[in-house]
Amino acid sequence: MWIRLRLDIGWWDLCNCLGLSLRPGDRQAALQQVGSPDSLVCLSVRSGFDLLLQALNFPEGSEILYTAVNLGDMVQIAQAHRLVPVPVPVLGSDYHIDVAELKRRITPNTRMLVIAHLYGARLDIQDVIEFAKERGIFIVEDCAQAWFSPSWTGNPNTDATLFSFGIIKTATASGGAICYIRSPEVLNRMRELQSEYPIQSSWGYPQKLLKLSLLKAFSSRVGYRQFAGLGRLLGKSVDHLLASLTRGFSKTNFLKQIRQQPATTLLRLLHYRLTTYNELQIERRIQNAHELIATLKLENIQPELLSTPHSFWLFPFLCEQPEELIAWLRQNGFDCTRRGRMEIVPAPSHRPELHCAGTEQLWDNTLFLPCYPEMSQADMRHMGNLILAFQSRTHHPEGE
Ligand SMILES: *Cc1c(COP(=O)(O)O)cnc(C)c1O
């Protein structure tokens, strides 16, 4: 079975990371190596976003616009600051923001817009930026799923760009985030606030990396069978097991957990990953995706996959019978999923008309296909042909 997503770290890098985590390092040196004057290294994107909201200190009840498909925690952090999340619908297979709807959802209380670049797409957001800037809205670019090169620091016209190196993200360092903040005042306030946090202990990192190795072993083709077997033994689905193994923070005391300074080991792991990452990995992902686009003839059906710069962290495929197709692909050795850990940002309770039904529909009909570098172009063609076979079977059922 080709599992839906492989951890983006090789065995050699895992060994080196484990080595780093076993040797104590100097904190100042590590901070110097990975830090830069225009960025803040944080425990996670969620920690960085929480720091940003503390630094900006918007009045209670201010509205924060969000790309309607987002991580639930990102929305809950705003709620914890007594702010009101407002969803903005998205369109197309690159999940770009619906600008007309964005304009309609801005009110005098709107203070911030959080745009997520989803699944590896790097959206052109210039018109959104111009529109928001004119209204004094703070623009946050969530690039947690879109990192593709250490030299990319985000769109310079936004106010903040957030990158995550969490377990399932590209170039994982088992955690950590880099937040580029354009205003030196805001960045300094965030630095000051963070410096009062307790420092996360480096102590747990060797274990964390061993867990990562286990997950990596399970996500190989042979390991997956063992993993599914273990799931059956425990009475848990693969989705459930994966979710609990890759979850960074638990729900209890969530804010306390994210409000820590990154451990020295984490800083060193981040530095190691960013300086040694082989960008060929992403090149292969893109080639695989293009093979699939060609096999499925998607150039006209999902044109955004080619017109929007994309690193294909996941491959979003739009289809009409997602559950049936998932079952068919699993039967044939390809594990894929819908939704994952993302959620639809709910409409504020006093404005139910802002619910994004169209986005929910789009998302419900999106299947995330595996396309990582360990797969070959022949594997991609095989998966594509299986989908074509499924489509011709469902469009022309036997006996008609
Ligand atoms: C993973 C992710 C985050 C959170 O990143 P952490 O570093 O794990 O806090 C935020 N937004 C999106 C879109 C993500 O995919």
The ligand as an ORCA input file, in Angstrom:
! r2SCAN-3c Opt
* xyz 0 1
  C       0.288     22.488     10.028
  C      -0.465     23.756      9.840
  C      -0.475     24.755     10.804
  C       0.153     24.574     12.156
  O       1.517     24.425     12.129
  P       2.260     24.012     13.508
  O       3.669     24.403     13.262
  O       2.085     22.551     13.662
  O       1.603     24.770     14.593
  C      -1.153     25.923     10.542
  N      -1.804     26.107      9.387
  C      -1.830     25.179      8.416
  C      -2.540     25.464      7.139
  C      -1.169     23.965      8.620
  O      -1.191     23.033      7.666
*
